[in-house]
Amino acid sequence: MSRPVFDDLQARLRSLARGDLPSAVALPGSRAERSAALRARIIEVAKAEFAAKGYDGASVRGIAATAGIEQGHLGYHFKTKRALWEATVDVVFADFPETVQEMPVPRTYDDARMVMRAMLQNYATYCIAAPEHARFVFNEASAGGERLEWMVERHIRKRVKAMEPVFRAARDRGAVAATSFEAFMVSFLAAFGLTYALHTFQAAIFGPPGADPGTIPPVPIDEMIALFVK
């Protein structure tokens, strides 16, 4: 090693020993922060994989490869495929709108109409922003079994239960059709899910063959709401 290079190296070592770091050099995050960031990246990849292929079709090896890590490293964060799936479902449902739980049971027609419209508007917006949730539900509903029951108990049943008294009040005040709560729920969840979370279905029906779904405008939300709220 030449003397100038040796002197420069020594100077750098002394600078580091004093704690002198260039302002442009950013210290990496803590280990916990790096771990949390990696976990979030894995879940983001898993979200797309599970939504597109279902639980059985999704590949843990493929998720790890897309996330840019070894499969064993993924296993450090999620011991099993089921654990990864459950964590991903939790993230998908984290932003589910809670409109009904934040509002009192309506006492007038106008209040009932406002609450029901807000509920449907928020759900349509959620379907557009987080379409994976509907794909997860449809995938598991097709398969049936313990995973569907887990998802329903953890994320869906309590929300449905909270909506029932609001729906009944709205029905009694003439703001929605005189139908059962079960018929209303199944109908609007399926209609909004297919329209806004599974837009490719609508595009296949109403667009030309081979059309890019992104070029087919979805049905306006107000028109969908009009099917359920008077």
C-alpha positions as CSV (number, residue, x, y, z in Angstrom):
1,M,0.0,0.0,0.0
2,S,1.4,3.4,-1.0
3,R,2.1,6.0,1.7
4,P,-0.6,8.5,0.5
5,V,-3.3,5.7,0.5
6,F,-2.2,4.5,3.9
7,D,-2.3,8.1,5.4
8,D,-5.8,8.6,3.9
9,L,-7.0,5.4,5.4
10,Q,-5.6,6.3,8.8
11,A,-7.3,9.7,8.6
12,R,-10.6,8.1,7.8
13,L,-10.3,5.6,10.7
14,R,-9.5,8.4,13.2
15,S,-12.5,10.4,11.9
16,L,-14.8,7.4,12.4
17,A,-13.3,6.8,15.9
18,R,-14.3,10.4,16.8
19,G,-17.8,10.0,15.4
20,D,-17.3,12.4,12.6
21,L,-19.6,11.3,9.8
22,P,-20.3,13.2,6.6
23,S,-23.7,14.9,6.7
24,A,-24.7,13.1,3.5
25,V,-24.2,9.7,5.2
26,A,-27.5,8.5,6.8
27,L,-27.4,6.0,9.6
28,P,-29.5,3.0,8.9
29,G,-32.7,2.5,10.9
30,S,-32.7,0.4,14.0
31,R,-32.9,-3.3,13.8
32,A,-36.6,-3.2,14.8
33,E,-37.3,-0.6,12.1
34,R,-35.6,-2.6,9.4
35,S,-37.5,-5.7,10.5
36,A,-40.8,-3.9,10.4
37,A,-40.1,-2.5,7.0
38,L,-39.2,-5.9,5.7
39,R,-42.3,-7.5,7.2
40,A,-44.4,-4.8,5.5
41,R,-42.8,-5.5,2.2
42,I,-43.4,-9.2,2.5
43,I,-47.1,-8.6,3.3
44,E,-47.5,-6.2,0.4
45,V,-46.1,-8.9,-2.0
46,A,-48.2,-11.6,-0.3
47,K,-51.3,-9.4,-0.6
48,A,-51.1,-9.5,-4.4
49,E,-50.1,-13.2,-4.5
50,F,-52.9,-14.4,-2.3
51,A,-55.5,-12.2,-4.0
52,A,-54.6,-13.3,-7.5
53,K,-54.0,-17.0,-6.8
54,G,-55.9,-17.9,-3.7
55,Y,-54.3,-19.6,-0.7
56,D,-53.5,-22.9,-2.3
57,G,-52.2,-21.4,-5.5
58,A,-50.0,-18.8,-3.8
59,S,-46.3,-19.7,-3.6
60,V,-44.3,-18.8,-0.5
61,R,-41.1,-19.2,-2.5
62,G,-42.5,-16.8,-5.1
63,I,-43.4,-14.3,-2.5
64,A,-39.9,-14.4,-1.0
65,A,-38.4,-14.0,-4.4
66,T,-40.5,-11.0,-5.3
67,A,-39.8,-9.4,-1.9
68,G,-36.1,-9.9,-2.7
69,I,-35.2,-12.2,0.2
70,E,-34.4,-15.9,0.8
71,Q,-37.3,-18.1,1.7
72,G,-35.6,-18.9,5.0
73,H,-35.5,-15.2,5.8
74,L,-39.3,-15.0,5.2
75,G,-39.7,-17.9,7.5
76,Y,-38.1,-15.9,10.3
77,H,-41.0,-13.4,10.1
78,F,-43.8,-15.9,9.3
79,K,-43.3,-19.4,10.5
80,T,-45.9,-20.9,8.2
81,K,-47.9,-20.0,5.1
82,R,-51.0,-19.8,7.2
83,A,-49.3,-17.2,9.5
84,L,-48.4,-15.1,6.5
85,W,-51.9,-15.4,5.1
86,E,-53.5,-14.3,8.4
87,A,-51.1,-11.4,8.8
88,T,-52.0,-10.3,5.3
89,V,-55.7,-10.5,5.9
90,D,-55.3,-8.4,9.0
91,V,-53.6,-5.7,6.9
92,V,-56.1,-5.9,4.1
93,F,-59.0,-5.3,6.5
94,A,-57.2,-2.7,8.7
95,D,-58.7,0.2,6.7
96,F,-62.2,-1.2,6.4
97,P,-64.7,1.7,6.9
98,E,-66.4,1.8,10.2
99,T,-69.1,4.3,9.2
100,V,-72.0,2.6,10.9
101,Q,-70.3,2.1,14.2
102,E,-69.6,5.8,14.3
103,M,-73.2,6.9,13.8
104,P,-76.3,6.5,16.0
105,V,-79.3,4.5,14.8
106,P,-81.3,6.9,12.6
107,R,-84.6,8.2,13.8
108,T,-85.9,10.0,10.7
109,Y,-86.1,9.2,7.0
110,D,-83.5,11.8,6.1
111,D,-81.1,10.6,8.8
112,A,-81.6,7.0,7.6
113,R,-81.0,7.9,4.0
114,M,-77.8,9.8,4.9
115,V,-76.4,7.0,7.0
116,M,-77.1,4.3,4.4
117,R,-75.7,6.4,1.6
118,A,-72.5,7.2,3.6
119,M,-72.1,3.5,4.4
120,L,-72.4,2.5,0.8
121,Q,-70.2,5.3,-0.5
122,N,-67.5,4.4,2.0
123,Y,-67.6,0.8,1.1
124,A,-67.4,1.5,-2.6
125,T,-64.4,3.8,-2.0
126,Y,-62.8,1.0,0.1
127,C,-63.3,-1.5,-2.7
128,I,-61.5,0.8,-5.1
129,A,-58.7,1.5,-2.7
130,A,-58.3,-2.0,-1.4
131,P,-59.7,-4.4,-3.9
132,E,-57.8,-7.3,-2.4
133,H,-60.3,-7.7,0.4
134,A,-63.1,-8.8,-1.9
135,R,-60.7,-11.2,-3.7
136,F,-59.7,-12.8,-0.4
137,V,-63.4,-13.1,0.6
138,F,-64.5,-14.6,-2.8
139,N,-61.5,-17.0,-2.8
140,E,-62.3,-18.3,0.6
141,A,-66.0,-18.3,0.1
142,S,-65.4,-20.6,-3.0
143,A,-63.3,-23.0,-1.0
144,G,-65.2,-22.8,2.3
145,G,-63.8,-24.2,5.5
146,E,-61.7,-23.1,8.4
147,R,-59.9,-20.1,6.8
148,L,-63.2,-18.6,5.8
149,E,-64.6,-19.1,9.3
150,W,-61.5,-17.5,10.8
151,M,-61.8,-14.4,8.5
152,V,-65.5,-14.0,9.2
153,E,-65.1,-14.2,12.9
154,R,-62.1,-11.9,13.0
155,H,-63.1,-9.2,10.6
156,I,-66.6,-9.5,9.1
157,R,-69.2,-10.8,11.6
158,K,-68.8,-7.9,14.1
159,R,-69.2,-5.3,11.3
160,V,-72.2,-7.1,9.8
161,K,-73.8,-7.2,13.3
162,A,-73.2,-3.5,13.8
163,M,-75.0,-2.7,10.6
164,E,-78.2,-4.7,11.3
165,P,-80.0,-2.2,13.7
166,V,-79.1,0.6,11.3
167,F,-80.5,-1.2,8.4
168,R,-83.7,-2.1,10.3
169,A,-84.2,1.5,11.3
170,A,-83.6,2.6,7.7
171,R,-86.1,0.0,6.4
172,D,-88.7,1.0,9.0
173,R,-88.4,4.6,7.9
174,G,-88.6,3.8,4.2
175,A,-85.1,4.6,3.2
176,V,-84.3,1.1,1.9
177,A,-86.4,-1.7,0.4
178,A,-88.6,-3.7,2.6
179,T,-86.4,-6.8,2.5
180,S,-84.6,-8.9,5.0
181,F,-81.2,-7.8,6.4
182,E,-79.6,-10.9,5.0
183,A,-80.9,-10.2,1.4
184,F,-79.7,-6.6,1.6
185,M,-76.2,-7.5,2.9
186,V,-75.5,-10.3,0.4
187,S,-76.8,-8.2,-2.5
188,F,-74.9,-5.0,-1.8
189,L,-71.6,-6.8,-0.9
190,A,-71.7,-8.8,-4.1
191,A,-72.8,-5.9,-6.3
192,F,-70.2,-3.5,-4.9
193,G,-67.4,-6.1,-4.8
194,L,-67.9,-7.2,-8.4
195,T,-68.3,-3.6,-9.6
196,Y,-65.4,-1.9,-7.8
197,A,-63.0,-4.6,-6.4
198,L,-63.3,-7.0,-9.4
199,H,-63.4,-4.4,-12.1
200,T,-62.1,-6.9,-14.7
201,F,-65.5,-8.7,-14.5
202,Q,-67.4,-5.5,-15.5
203,A,-64.9,-4.7,-18.2
204,A,-65.2,-8.2,-19.6
205,I,-69.0,-7.8,-19.9
206,F,-69.3,-4.3,-21.2
207,G,-65.9,-3.7,-22.8
208,P,-64.7,-4.9,-26.2
209,P,-62.9,-8.3,-26.3
210,G,-59.3,-7.9,-25.0
211,A,-59.9,-4.4,-23.6
212,D,-57.7,-3.1,-20.9
213,P,-60.0,-3.0,-17.7
214,G,-58.4,0.3,-16.8
215,T,-60.0,1.9,-19.9
216,I,-63.5,0.9,-19.0
217,P,-65.0,3.3,-16.6
218,P,-66.8,1.7,-13.6
219,V,-70.5,2.3,-12.9
220,P,-70.8,5.7,-11.1
221,I,-71.1,5.1,-7.3
222,D,-74.3,7.2,-7.0
223,E,-76.0,4.9,-9.5
224,M,-75.1,1.8,-7.5
225,I,-76.3,3.5,-4.3
226,A,-79.6,4.3,-6.0
227,L,-80.2,0.5,-6.3
228,F,-80.2,0.2,-2.5
229,V,-81.2,3.5,-1.0
230,K,-84.5,5.2,-1.8
